Amino acid sequence: MNFTSLMFLPFVAVVCLMYFTVFRRCQWFLLLLASIAFYLFSGPKYIVFIIITALSTYLLALLIQELHEKEKEALAVPELKKEDKKKIKKKYTRRKKFWLILDFLINIGLLCVIKYLDFALTGVTALLKHWNIDWSRSFNFVLPLGISFYTFMTVGYILDIYWKRYKAEENPLRFMLFTMYFPHILQGPIARYNKLAPQFCEKHRFNYDQFTKGIQLMLWGYFEKMVIADRLAIFANGVYAKWDSLTGVPLVIAIVFFSMRLYLDFQGCMDIARGVSQMFGIELELNFWHPYFSKNMPEFWRRWHITLGAWFKDYLLYPVSMSKLCKSINKFTRRKWGNQVSRSLATVIPAACVWLITGTWHGAAMCYILWGIYHGILIILSSLFEIPIMKLNSVLHINTECWSFNLFRMARTFVLSAIGRIFFVATAGFDQAVAIIQRTFDFKHFRLYTLWDESLYTYGLDRYNFNLAILLIVLIWGVSMLQEKMNIRDEIAKQNLIFRWMLYLLLIAGIIIFGVYGTGYDASSFVYGKF
C-alpha cells in the first residue's frame, strides 16, 4: 500500500471512523494495528526488519536507563571521595557505551548491509579486476519500507536516552508505534520521540476544524504530487533519456523541471502524511518551508528536509565538533598556525563528515556521494567566506536588503541547487555529471530557437501539457508567496461555507482531470521512497 494507491483512502477512512468511535479509549493501539496492517500490505516479508530495530532499541534503551539509575544511586552516597566518584562514572559510562554501540551495530549495521553491501561488493569486484582476479558477488537486497527513516529515528532515540534527555519508554507496543506510525513510515518526517510519542498517549476527540484542515492538506499534497510533480517528471525523464544528443535549452528546462519535481514530490508526500495525522489530532513536524526562496545554501538546507538537517546537526555535527579528535586538531592548529586556521578547521571537519554521510544516506551509488561532496563544499565555502563577502558588499556600497539583490540571491541559490540535482540524474558517476553540466551550459550551441520550433513537445509532454506545467509552477510560486505572509488554511476557514466547498471541489476536480495516471504509469512511486 502507498499514499497514492486505491486502497489508501478507504483505509484511512475506516481507521478514522474506528479511531473516534470504537477505539476512542485506546486510540494509540488502533494506530499501532493500522500501522502494522499498512506495513504488511506494503511488503509482509520486510516487517521482520522493523520489528528487530524496534525491539532491540527498546530493550537496549531500557538497559541504559537502568544503568543511569544505578549510577545515580551509587553517586548518592555522601561519604564518597572525588576519586571514587570518577571511578563509578567511568565504570557505568563504559557499560552504557557497550549497549549503545551494540544498538548501532544491530541497526546501523542492518541498514548498511541491506542498503550498501551490493555497492561495496561492486567496488571490490572492480578493484580486483586490476589484478586480473575474476570475483563477483551480489545479493540484490530490496529495501524495506522506510528503513533509512526509522533507523535514524531509533538511533536518535537511544542517543537521547544515553545523554539523559528523557527516560526510556517502558511499554514496547508504544515504542513500536513510534517506530512504524504509518503516516510517516514512507518518507518521514524524521520524528523525535519526546515530541511525537506523548501525542499518542493523549485522548483525541473529533474536532471538525482540525479534521477538515487535515483533509485540505491531504488534497493539496495529492495535487502537488499527481498533478504537478508527476507531469514535470515526464518531461525531465524524456530529456535525460537522450541527454547525450542534446545541448542548451532542453537540458536547462529539464533540470528546472527535475528540481521542482523532486521538491513537489517530497513536499506532496509530507503534506499527505501531515494531513492524515492532523485528522487524528496528531501534529507531525514541518519538513519543508519554501526552500527555493532561500538566499544562500545554508538557508536552503534549513528549509529543505528540515528534520533530516536537524537530526544531522544534533546527532552528528555537534558530537563530531565536540569530539576529542576535533579538539586535539583545533589545539594543534591553533598552536601551529593561529586562531584563524583553527576556526576554519573547526567548521570544515564536522561539515565534511555530515555531508559525506548525507550523500551516502541518500543511496548506495557514487552519484549520491558526489552530490553530498558538492553540497558540502558549497556549505563550507559559504561559512568561510561569509564575513569577507559582507565586507566586500560594504566596500562596494551594495544594498543587500533591496528586493532586486534578494531576487538575485534566490536565483543564484536555485541554480546552485539545480546543478547539484544533476548528480542525481548522472547515475553513471562523475564523468557523466560533468558531461551533462557541460551540455546544459554549452552557450555556443544553446539553440534558443528550440523555444518556438515545437521540438520541446517531443520529450513526453505535448504543447497543452507543457504549457500547463509552466502555469502550475507559477501557481506553486504564488501559493508559496502567500504562505510566507499568511496561514492560507486559516484564511480559508474564515470564508463562507459555499466558497470553501467550491475550493475543495475545484481541487478534487483538478486532481481527477489533470492528474497523471493511467495504463503503464506507476503513480505510487515517491522519489524519496527509494532512500
Disulfide bonds with the S-S distance in Angstrom:
none
